[in-house]
């Protein structure tokens, strides 16, 4: 498995190539799709990363995947390079890094908003506006639900977590009362 810094180096190279060729968004989409497929299928990862299976056979599987997503030539080269270096298991991490670089260049950041129950449109708009004001960037929202929060919202913006959940407030109150 690649460490984060090595995944970032691959991603930076892919980002520069995609920018120079003018098809960075297509490459990003290709990598995101392939990375998601690998996250969803442990069997696929097992087959593609098993050195006991001949590389030629693994390449046929990779060829089929690349044809299925109509991959850009740069995506094909990247995936073949990872396959030849026995680093294909790192594709999801590399895709995540490339996505982060594309979003940063566009002035966007992804916020993960978790609530106990589904948020209505007005609540989501209000939270998004507050996060945009805090970050100074356009926010792309990923919604999640976690009934264990009891109430309130937890927003994760990059490495920063804004926790306004009832669960956390109750824990803080309990800790205060037990002192």
Buried (B, 14 or more C-beta within 10 A) or exposed (E): EBEEEBBBBBBEBBBEBBBEEEBBEBBBBBBBBBBEBBBEEEEBBEEBBEEEEEEEEBBEBBBEBBEEBEBBEBBBEBBBEBBEEEBBBBBBBBBBBBBBBBBEEEEBBBBBBBBBEEBEEEEBEEBBEEBBEBBEBEBEBEEEEEEEBEEBBBBBBEEEEBBBBEBBBEEEEEEEEEE
